[in-house]
């Protein structure tokens, strides 16, 4: 029996591997891998941002200190942050004229970086024409600066997005809500994972590693663990999902409908869903309307084994019974524990359909750059569209 796989996502390279209970794990990387000859910092081995920092260093986006350290956990001043941003975005266009900050002399080491980041729209000063270069930059300032300099558009309902994403959303200053929501929606908001909560920590000082990780997200450099990237739930996206492309799989003999605008890396969804396409395992596919990742597969793993397995690699969040075109099915949402290939904290939403000895599995993952709540809605409609040629 052949398999049918569909992914639809921009800049995504999935690798699937079956675990002992038949659930597949997924490892995702960005578009740029750290090169073999990146600088060997003496203090980042084993650090959560190690791969990201090495990738940025090789590209010349960030640099370390003369003693071959990076000091990833160091908090940074506003001047040091300006220096990092100036180095990361040398070609960003100027938006405003220079200003003579009263507390930044012409001979100050960070004068040029401060002026450049101010003129490019990343950083601003304070009333009284001061910059406060030696003050620590706090997280809300750091991420607002990135979203401002990169011209990220604020979503229509920033409060809703922030309340869905952060347990301390009420602590985010009103002036920053739009840009923090924009940064969150773009997937560049880095937050240390906490048990049962996700904190924005607006008044906490930013660290060099957090800033580097945000730059990795902006520049599509791999190496930021998914659990450090805040996933925006995007509750304002309630637009209808149009399933306008229908295909009958010739190997498994089922018919399924796909969202309008979806194509595969090999071309037409309708053509490629007919047979197993091995290229789909490693090559990116495109969705014209939004970034999604959906996987449909038929395998010889028994339904009872997959649907009832006690999987130590994940924590079950919910389970419900249903039927798909008359076949018994189970819908499960899991949260990874980090033991397998999926990073800890990543959620998966899975359908298991009992095909009398075989199991059809439909799933989507809460991975970096994905719209998980939307993915679940799409998968629900696709699974409900399934019909089998008995």
C-alpha positions as a LaTeX table, in Angstrom:
\begin{tabular}{lrrr}
\hline
Residue & $x$ (\AA) & $y$ (\AA) & $z$ (\AA) \\
\hline
Unk1 & 0.00 & 0.00 & 0.00 \\
Unk2 & 1.42 & 3.36 & $-0.98$ \\
Unk3 & 1.16 & 6.48 & 1.13 \\
Unk4 & $-0.20$ & 9.89 & 0.32 \\
Unk5 & 1.46 & 12.93 & 1.87 \\
Unk6 & 0.50 & 16.57 & 1.55 \\
Unk7 & 2.32 & 19.43 & 3.14 \\
Unk8 & 1.59 & 23.03 & 2.23 \\
Unk9 & 3.97 & 25.56 & 3.77 \\
Unk10 & 6.47 & 28.21 & 2.76 \\
Unk11 & 10.15 & 27.64 & 3.56 \\
Unk12 & 9.55 & 24.42 & 5.48 \\
Unk13 & 11.69 & 21.27 & 5.33 \\
Unk14 & 9.98 & 18.47 & 7.25 \\
Unk15 & 11.53 & 15.11 & 8.12 \\
Unk16 & 9.18 & 12.41 & 9.37 \\
Unk17 & 10.19 & 9.41 & 11.44 \\
Unk18 & 7.97 & 6.77 & 13.05 \\
Unk19 & 8.30 & 6.37 & 16.80 \\
Unk20 & 7.81 & 3.08 & 18.59 \\
Unk21 & 4.05 & 3.56 & 18.88 \\
Unk22 & 3.57 & 4.60 & 15.28 \\
Unk23 & 3.39 & 8.36 & 15.89 \\
Unk24 & 5.77 & 10.30 & 13.70 \\
Unk25 & 8.18 & 12.91 & 14.96 \\
Unk26 & 9.09 & 16.01 & 13.02 \\
Unk27 & 12.33 & 17.97 & 12.92 \\
Unk28 & 12.26 & 21.39 & 11.25 \\
Unk29 & 15.18 & 23.58 & 10.22 \\
Unk30 & 15.39 & 27.06 & 8.79 \\
Unk31 & 16.72 & 28.01 & 5.40 \\
Unk32 & 20.29 & 28.58 & 6.55 \\
Unk33 & 22.37 & 26.04 & 8.46 \\
Unk34 & 25.40 & 27.03 & 10.54 \\
Unk35 & 28.56 & 26.48 & 8.51 \\
Unk36 & 31.35 & 24.16 & 9.53 \\
Unk37 & 33.87 & 26.94 & 10.13 \\
Unk38 & 31.83 & 29.31 & 12.29 \\
Unk39 & 33.66 & 31.06 & 15.11 \\
Unk40 & 34.32 & 28.80 & 18.08 \\
Unk41 & 33.05 & 30.76 & 21.05 \\
Unk42 & 34.20 & 29.33 & 24.34 \\
Unk43 & 30.99 & 30.01 & 26.27 \\
Unk44 & 28.05 & 28.89 & 24.11 \\
Unk45 & 28.52 & 25.11 & 23.92 \\
Unk46 & 25.24 & 23.52 & 24.94 \\
Unk47 & 23.47 & 26.86 & 25.12 \\
Unk48 & 19.94 & 26.84 & 23.70 \\
Unk49 & 20.92 & 29.51 & 21.12 \\
Unk50 & 24.30 & 28.00 & 20.17 \\
Unk51 & 23.42 & 27.02 & 16.61 \\
Unk52 & 21.66 & 30.32 & 15.94 \\
Unk53 & 24.58 & 32.38 & 17.25 \\
Unk54 & 27.08 & 30.45 & 15.13 \\
Unk55 & 24.94 & 30.90 & 12.03 \\
Unk56 & 24.62 & 34.65 & 12.58 \\
Unk57 & 28.35 & 34.97 & 13.24 \\
Unk58 & 29.26 & 33.22 & 10.01 \\
Unk59 & 27.03 & 35.66 & 8.11 \\
Unk60 & 28.59 & 38.63 & 9.87 \\
Unk61 & 25.31 & 39.56 & 11.51 \\
Unk62 & 26.68 & 39.40 & 15.06 \\
Unk63 & 30.14 & 39.15 & 16.56 \\
Unk64 & 31.68 & 38.20 & 19.87 \\
Unk65 & 34.41 & 39.59 & 22.07 \\
Unk66 & 38.20 & 39.54 & 21.64 \\
Unk67 & 38.52 & 36.77 & 24.24 \\
Unk68 & 36.51 & 34.42 & 21.96 \\
Unk69 & 33.34 & 34.65 & 24.06 \\
Unk70 & 29.83 & 35.69 & 23.10 \\
Unk71 & 28.39 & 36.15 & 26.60 \\
Unk72 & 24.92 & 34.91 & 25.56 \\
Unk73 & 23.29 & 35.45 & 28.95 \\
Unk74 & 24.63 & 38.96 & 29.46 \\
Unk75 & 22.06 & 41.74 & 29.65 \\
Unk76 & 22.86 & 44.63 & 27.33 \\
Unk77 & 22.69 & 48.40 & 27.34 \\
Unk78 & 20.80 & 50.49 & 24.85 \\
Unk79 & 24.09 & 51.40 & 23.19 \\
Unk80 & 25.14 & 47.73 & 22.93 \\
Unk81 & 21.74 & 46.86 & 21.49 \\
Unk82 & 22.09 & 49.66 & 18.94 \\
Unk83 & 25.46 & 48.21 & 17.93 \\
Unk84 & 23.94 & 44.74 & 17.38 \\
Unk85 & 21.03 & 46.10 & 15.35 \\
Unk86 & 23.32 & 48.38 & 13.31 \\
Unk87 & 25.52 & 45.42 & 12.42 \\
Unk88 & 22.52 & 43.23 & 11.58 \\
Unk89 & 20.79 & 45.73 & 9.27 \\
Unk90 & 23.45 & 47.78 & 7.49 \\
Unk91 & 21.37 & 48.37 & 4.36 \\
Unk92 & 18.07 & 49.46 & 5.90 \\
Unk93 & 16.94 & 52.77 & 4.42 \\
Unk94 & 17.01 & 55.96 & 6.47 \\
Unk95 & 13.66 & 57.33 & 7.63 \\
Unk96 & 14.60 & 60.49 & 9.55 \\
Unk97 & 17.35 & 62.99 & 10.11 \\
Unk98 & 20.05 & 62.59 & 12.73 \\
Unk99 & 19.60 & 64.06 & 16.17 \\
Unk100 & 22.19 & 65.30 & 18.66 \\
Unk101 & 21.44 & 63.42 & 21.87 \\
Unk102 & 22.68 & 65.42 & 24.83 \\
Unk103 & 24.09 & 62.35 & 26.58 \\
Unk104 & 25.90 & 60.84 & 23.55 \\
Unk105 & 29.09 & 62.73 & 22.71 \\
Unk106 & 30.75 & 62.68 & 19.30 \\
Unk107 & 33.57 & 60.60 & 20.77 \\
Unk108 & 31.30 & 58.01 & 22.44 \\
Unk109 & 32.09 & 54.51 & 21.19 \\
Unk110 & 28.46 & 53.82 & 20.16 \\
Unk111 & 27.73 & 57.19 & 18.57 \\
Unk112 & 27.57 & 55.91 & 15.00 \\
Unk113 & 25.40 & 52.90 & 15.83 \\
Unk114 & 23.02 & 55.02 & 17.89 \\
Unk115 & 22.63 & 57.53 & 15.10 \\
Unk116 & 22.20 & 54.83 & 12.46 \\
Unk117 & 19.53 & 52.92 & 14.39 \\
Unk118 & 17.73 & 56.17 & 15.21 \\
Unk119 & 17.73 & 57.35 & 11.58 \\
Unk120 & 16.53 & 53.93 & 10.39 \\
Unk121 & 13.59 & 53.96 & 12.79 \\
Unk122 & 14.67 & 51.18 & 15.12 \\
Unk123 & 15.38 & 53.20 & 18.27 \\
Unk124 & 14.21 & 56.53 & 19.61 \\
Unk125 & 15.28 & 58.76 & 22.45 \\
Unk126 & 13.52 & 60.14 & 25.49 \\
Unk127 & 12.05 & 63.55 & 26.29 \\
Unk128 & 14.76 & 66.13 & 26.81 \\
Unk129 & 16.69 & 64.84 & 23.77 \\
Unk130 & 18.51 & 62.10 & 25.68 \\
Unk131 & 19.19 & 58.51 & 24.63 \\
Unk132 & 20.32 & 56.91 & 27.92 \\
Unk133 & 22.98 & 54.76 & 26.22 \\
Unk134 & 24.10 & 53.05 & 29.42 \\
Unk135 & 20.64 & 52.02 & 30.59 \\
Unk136 & 19.80 & 48.34 & 30.15 \\
Unk137 & 17.41 & 47.77 & 27.28 \\
Unk138 & 14.31 & 45.93 & 28.46 \\
Unk139 & 12.51 & 43.33 & 26.41 \\
Unk140 & 9.55 & 45.50 & 25.43 \\
Unk141 & 11.93 & 48.17 & 24.06 \\
Unk142 & 14.04 & 45.61 & 22.20 \\
Unk143 & 11.13 & 43.97 & 20.39 \\
Unk144 & 9.27 & 47.20 & 19.71 \\
Unk145 & 12.49 & 48.51 & 18.15 \\
Unk146 & 12.77 & 45.51 & 15.83 \\
Unk147 & 9.11 & 45.66 & 14.77 \\
Unk148 & 9.40 & 49.42 & 14.19 \\
Unk149 & 12.60 & 49.35 & 12.18 \\
Unk150 & 11.34 & 46.44 & 10.08 \\
Unk151 & 8.01 & 48.22 & 9.48 \\
Unk152 & 5.88 & 45.37 & 10.82 \\
Unk153 & 2.20 & 46.26 & 10.57 \\
Unk154 & 0.22 & 46.04 & 13.79 \\
Unk155 & $-2.70$ & 43.55 & 13.65 \\
Unk156 & $-6.26$ & 44.81 & 13.85 \\
Unk157 & $-6.87$ & 43.42 & 17.35 \\
Unk158 & $-3.52$ & 43.47 & 19.17 \\
Unk159 & $-5.08$ & 43.05 & 22.61 \\
Unk160 & $-6.78$ & 39.79 & 21.59 \\
Unk161 & $-3.58$ & 38.39 & 20.13 \\
Unk162 & $-1.53$ & 39.39 & 23.18 \\
Unk163 & $-4.05$ & 37.97 & 25.63 \\
Unk164 & $-4.01$ & 34.67 & 23.75 \\
Unk165 & $-0.20$ & 34.56 & 23.58 \\
Unk166 & 0.95 & 35.81 & 27.00 \\
Unk167 & $-0.11$ & 35.22 & 30.58 \\
Unk168 & 1.27 & 38.65 & 31.53 \\
Unk169 & $-0.27$ & 40.54 & 28.60 \\
Unk170 & $-1.73$ & 43.12 & 30.98 \\
Unk171 & 1.82 & 44.23 & 31.86 \\
Unk172 & 2.66 & 45.23 & 28.28 \\
Unk173 & 2.54 & 49.05 & 28.00 \\
Unk174 & $-0.29$ & 50.38 & 25.89 \\
Unk175 & 2.08 & 52.20 & 23.54 \\
Unk176 & 3.83 & 48.91 & 22.77 \\
Unk177 & 0.81 & 46.66 & 22.22 \\
Unk178 & 0.61 & 47.06 & 18.45 \\
Unk179 & 4.31 & 46.43 & 17.76 \\
Unk180 & 4.62 & 43.58 & 20.28 \\
Unk181 & 1.59 & 41.95 & 18.66 \\
Unk182 & 3.18 & 42.46 & 15.24 \\
Unk183 & 6.48 & 40.93 & 16.41 \\
Unk184 & 4.60 & 38.01 & 17.93 \\
Unk185 & 2.60 & 37.44 & 14.77 \\
Unk186 & 5.81 & 37.46 & 12.72 \\
Unk187 & 7.33 & 34.80 & 14.98 \\
Unk188 & 10.30 & 36.85 & 16.18 \\
Unk189 & 9.26 & 37.23 & 19.83 \\
Unk190 & 11.64 & 35.14 & 21.93 \\
Unk191 & 10.53 & 34.13 & 25.41 \\
Unk192 & 12.12 & 31.63 & 27.81 \\
Unk193 & 9.63 & 28.78 & 28.30 \\
Unk194 & 7.96 & 28.53 & 31.71 \\
Unk195 & 5.75 & 25.71 & 33.05 \\
Unk196 & 2.10 & 26.37 & 32.20 \\
Unk197 & 2.71 & 29.99 & 31.21 \\
Unk198 & 4.21 & 32.18 & 28.51 \\
Unk199 & 5.60 & 35.48 & 29.75 \\
Unk200 & 6.42 & 38.49 & 27.62 \\
Unk201 & 8.35 & 39.98 & 30.56 \\
Unk202 & 8.22 & 43.54 & 29.22 \\
Unk203 & 10.38 & 45.08 & 31.95 \\
Unk204 & 12.97 & 42.30 & 32.10 \\
Unk205 & 16.36 & 43.19 & 30.58 \\
Unk206 & 16.99 & 41.61 & 27.18 \\
Unk207 & 19.95 & 39.25 & 26.82 \\
Unk208 & 22.39 & 38.91 & 23.94 \\
Unk209 & 21.07 & 35.41 & 23.23 \\
Unk210 & 17.46 & 36.62 & 23.07 \\
Unk211 & 18.37 & 39.39 & 20.66 \\
Unk212 & 20.43 & 36.99 & 18.55 \\
Unk213 & 17.52 & 34.52 & 18.45 \\
Unk214 & 15.16 & 37.26 & 17.30 \\
Unk215 & 17.61 & 38.13 & 14.52 \\
Unk216 & 17.73 & 34.46 & 13.51 \\
Unk217 & 13.96 & 34.50 & 13.17 \\
Unk218 & 14.04 & 37.68 & 11.08 \\
Unk219 & 16.79 & 36.38 & 8.80 \\
Unk220 & 15.58 & 32.75 & 8.55 \\
Unk221 & 18.71 & 31.38 & 10.21 \\
Unk222 & 18.07 & 28.02 & 11.84 \\
Unk223 & 18.92 & 27.11 & 15.40 \\
Unk224 & 16.24 & 28.65 & 17.63 \\
Unk225 & 14.40 & 25.90 & 19.55 \\
Unk226 & 10.69 & 26.13 & 18.89 \\
Unk227 & 9.86 & 26.29 & 22.59 \\
Unk228 & 11.55 & 29.73 & 22.78 \\
Unk229 & 9.45 & 31.20 & 19.96 \\
Unk230 & 6.07 & 32.58 & 20.97 \\
Unk231 & 3.32 & 31.23 & 18.72 \\
Unk232 & 0.56 & 33.73 & 18.00 \\
Unk233 & $-2.87$ & 32.16 & 18.15 \\
Unk234 & $-4.20$ & 34.83 & 15.78 \\
Unk235 & $-7.78$ & 34.72 & 17.04 \\
Unk236 & $-8.84$ & 37.41 & 14.60 \\
Unk237 & $-8.46$ & 35.03 & 11.63 \\
Unk238 & $-11.97$ & 33.66 & 11.22 \\
Unk239 & $-12.20$ & 33.89 & 7.44 \\
Unk240 & $-13.97$ & 30.98 & 5.71 \\
Unk241 & $-11.89$ & 28.04 & 4.53 \\
Unk242 & $-12.70$ & 27.16 & 0.94 \\
Unk243 & $-12.06$ & 23.53 & 0.00 \\
Unk244 & $-12.30$ & 23.86 & $-3.74$ \\
Unk245 & $-9.81$ & 21.26 & $-5.03$ \\
Unk246 & $-10.86$ & 17.61 & $-4.90$ \\
Unk247 & $-8.73$ & 14.59 & $-5.70$ \\
Unk248 & $-9.14$ & 10.83 & $-5.57$ \\
Unk249 & $-6.05$ & 9.00 & $-4.41$ \\
Unk250 & $-5.52$ & 6.07 & $-6.75$ \\
Unk251 & $-3.34$ & 4.05 & $-4.37$ \\
Unk252 & $-5.49$ & 4.21 & $-1.24$ \\
Unk253 & $-8.84$ & 4.85 & $-2.96$ \\
Unk254 & $-10.11$ & 7.82 & $-1.02$ \\
Unk255 & $-11.31$ & 11.23 & $-2.12$ \\
Unk256 & $-10.34$ & 14.38 & $-0.24$ \\
Unk257 & $-10.74$ & 18.12 & $-0.79$ \\
Unk258 & $-7.97$ & 20.69 & $-0.35$ \\
Unk259 & $-8.05$ & 24.44 & 0.40 \\
Unk260 & $-8.20$ & 26.84 & $-2.48$ \\
Unk261 & $-4.76$ & 28.05 & $-3.58$ \\
Unk262 & $-2.73$ & 25.13 & $-2.29$ \\
Unk263 & $-0.02$ & 23.65 & $-4.51$ \\
Unk264 & 2.78 & 21.18 & $-3.87$ \\
Unk265 & 6.47 & 21.49 & $-4.62$ \\
Unk266 & 5.79 & 19.37 & $-7.70$ \\
Unk267 & 2.88 & 21.42 & $-8.93$ \\
Unk268 & $-0.86$ & 20.78 & $-8.75$ \\
Unk269 & $-2.32$ & 19.43 & $-5.51$ \\
Unk270 & $-4.91$ & 17.50 & $-7.49$ \\
Unk271 & $-2.26$ & 15.72 & $-9.54$ \\
Unk272 & 0.20 & 15.07 & $-6.72$ \\
Unk273 & $-2.35$ & 13.73 & $-4.23$ \\
Unk274 & $-3.16$ & 10.86 & $-6.59$ \\
Unk275 & 0.03 & 8.98 & $-5.81$ \\
Unk276 & 2.75 & 9.00 & $-3.20$ \\
Unk277 & 5.24 & 11.76 & $-4.01$ \\
Unk278 & 8.60 & 11.01 & $-2.32$ \\
Unk279 & 9.88 & 14.51 & $-3.05$ \\
Unk280 & 7.26 & 15.91 & $-0.69$ \\
Unk281 & 9.19 & 14.55 & 2.28 \\
Unk282 & 12.09 & 16.97 & 1.87 \\
Unk283 & 11.06 & 19.81 & $-0.45$ \\
Unk284 & 8.97 & 22.86 & 0.43 \\
Unk285 & 5.47 & 23.39 & $-0.86$ \\
Unk286 & 3.47 & 26.58 & $-1.27$ \\
Unk287 & 0.12 & 27.88 & $-0.07$ \\
Unk288 & $-0.96$ & 31.06 & $-1.79$ \\
Unk289 & $-3.31$ & 32.11 & 1.00 \\
Unk290 & $-1.44$ & 31.30 & 4.21 \\
Unk291 & 1.38 & 29.20 & 5.62 \\
Unk292 & 0.12 & 25.79 & 6.63 \\
Unk293 & 1.48 & 22.31 & 7.30 \\
Unk294 & $-0.94$ & 19.39 & 7.00 \\
Unk295 & 0.00 & 15.75 & 6.65 \\
Unk296 & $-2.26$ & 12.89 & 5.52 \\
Unk297 & $-0.95$ & 9.34 & 5.47 \\
Unk298 & $-2.23$ & 5.77 & 5.28 \\
Unk299 & $-0.08$ & 3.16 & 6.96 \\
Unk300 & $-0.21$ & $-0.50$ & 7.98 \\
Unk301 & 0.11 & 0.33 & 11.69 \\
Unk302 & $-3.01$ & $-1.14$ & 13.40 \\
Unk303 & $-5.55$ & 1.41 & 14.58 \\
Unk304 & $-5.69$ & $-0.04$ & 18.10 \\
Unk305 & $-1.93$ & 0.26 & 18.50 \\
Unk306 & $-1.76$ & 3.89 & 17.42 \\
Unk307 & $-4.99$ & 5.20 & 18.91 \\
Unk308 & $-4.54$ & 3.69 & 22.38 \\
Unk309 & $-0.74$ & 3.74 & 22.79 \\
Unk310 & 0.78 & 5.25 & 25.92 \\
Unk311 & 3.37 & 7.49 & 24.27 \\
Unk312 & 6.10 & 8.66 & 26.62 \\
Unk313 & 7.24 & 11.29 & 24.12 \\
Unk314 & 4.06 & 13.33 & 24.47 \\
Unk315 & 1.41 & 14.42 & 26.93 \\
Unk316 & $-2.17$ & 13.95 & 25.78 \\
Unk317 & $-4.16$ & 17.18 & 26.04 \\
Unk318 & $-7.50$ & 16.07 & 24.62 \\
Unk319 & $-9.22$ & 13.08 & 22.99 \\
Unk320 & $-12.58$ & 12.58 & 21.32 \\
Unk321 & $-14.31$ & 9.83 & 19.35 \\
Unk322 & $-15.82$ & 10.46 & 15.93 \\
Unk323 & $-16.49$ & 8.79 & 12.58 \\
Unk324 & $-15.08$ & 9.58 & 9.14 \\
Unk325 & $-17.32$ & 8.37 & 6.30 \\
Unk326 & $-18.57$ & 5.57 & 8.53 \\
Unk327 & $-15.16$ & 4.51 & 9.85 \\
Unk328 & $-14.29$ & 4.73 & 13.54 \\
Unk329 & $-11.87$ & 7.58 & 14.30 \\
Unk330 & $-10.12$ & 9.21 & 17.24 \\
Unk331 & $-9.00$ & 12.86 & 17.38 \\
Unk332 & $-6.12$ & 13.58 & 19.76 \\
Unk333 & $-4.15$ & 16.69 & 20.65 \\
Unk334 & $-0.70$ & 16.11 & 22.16 \\
Unk335 & 2.06 & 18.20 & 23.69 \\
Unk336 & 5.59 & 16.93 & 23.13 \\
Unk337 & 7.76 & 16.18 & 26.15 \\
Unk338 & 11.05 & 16.67 & 24.26 \\
Unk339 & 12.13 & 13.04 & 24.45 \\
Unk340 & 11.70 & 12.40 & 20.72 \\
Unk341 & 12.57 & 14.49 & 17.69 \\
Unk342 & 9.82 & 17.05 & 18.32 \\
Unk343 & 10.99 & 19.88 & 20.61 \\
Unk344 & 9.42 & 20.01 & 24.05 \\
Unk345 & 6.16 & 21.95 & 24.24 \\
Unk346 & 5.22 & 21.58 & 20.56 \\
Unk347 & 1.59 & 20.55 & 20.10 \\
Unk348 & 0.23 & 18.15 & 17.48 \\
Unk349 & $-3.35$ & 17.60 & 16.39 \\
Unk350 & $-4.02$ & 14.15 & 14.96 \\
Unk351 & $-6.83$ & 12.11 & 13.42 \\
Unk352 & $-6.59$ & 8.30 & 13.50 \\
Unk353 & $-9.11$ & 6.54 & 11.22 \\
Unk354 & $-9.59$ & 2.75 & 11.43 \\
Unk355 & $-9.58$ & 1.36 & 7.90 \\
Unk356 & $-10.04$ & $-2.30$ & 8.87 \\
Unk357 & $-6.40$ & $-3.23$ & 9.44 \\
Unk358 & $-4.82$ & $-0.03$ & 8.27 \\
Unk359 & $-4.84$ & 3.46 & 9.79 \\
Unk360 & $-5.26$ & 6.79 & 8.05 \\
Unk361 & $-3.50$ & 9.53 & 9.98 \\
Unk362 & $-4.10$ & 13.23 & 9.45 \\
Unk363 & $-2.08$ & 15.68 & 11.51 \\
Unk364 & $-0.76$ & 19.21 & 11.88 \\
Unk365 & 1.95 & 20.61 & 14.14 \\
Unk366 & 2.33 & 23.77 & 16.17 \\
Unk367 & 5.75 & 24.60 & 14.71 \\
Unk368 & 7.64 & 27.80 & 14.08 \\
Unk369 & 5.96 & 29.99 & 11.47 \\
Unk370 & 2.77 & 27.92 & 11.45 \\
Unk371 & $-0.74$ & 29.05 & 12.26 \\
Unk372 & $-1.73$ & 26.18 & 14.50 \\
Unk373 & $-5.31$ & 27.15 & 15.35 \\
Unk374 & $-5.98$ & 27.76 & 11.67 \\
Unk375 & $-4.25$ & 24.48 & 10.77 \\
Unk376 & $-6.62$ & 22.62 & 13.07 \\
Unk377 & $-9.65$ & 24.17 & 11.37 \\
Unk378 & $-8.27$ & 23.25 & 7.94 \\
Unk379 & $-7.53$ & 19.68 & 9.02 \\
Unk380 & $-11.01$ & 19.31 & 10.52 \\
Unk381 & $-12.61$ & 20.32 & 7.22 \\
Unk382 & $-10.28$ & 18.18 & 5.11 \\
Unk383 & $-10.96$ & 15.11 & 7.25 \\
Unk384 & $-14.70$ & 15.76 & 7.09 \\
Unk385 & $-14.41$ & 15.88 & 3.29 \\
Unk386 & $-12.91$ & 12.41 & 3.13 \\
Unk387 & $-14.86$ & 9.66 & 1.40 \\
Unk388 & $-13.65$ & 6.11 & 0.75 \\
Unk389 & $-14.27$ & 3.95 & $-2.31$ \\
Unk390 & $-15.28$ & 0.67 & $-0.63$ \\
\hline
\end{tabular}
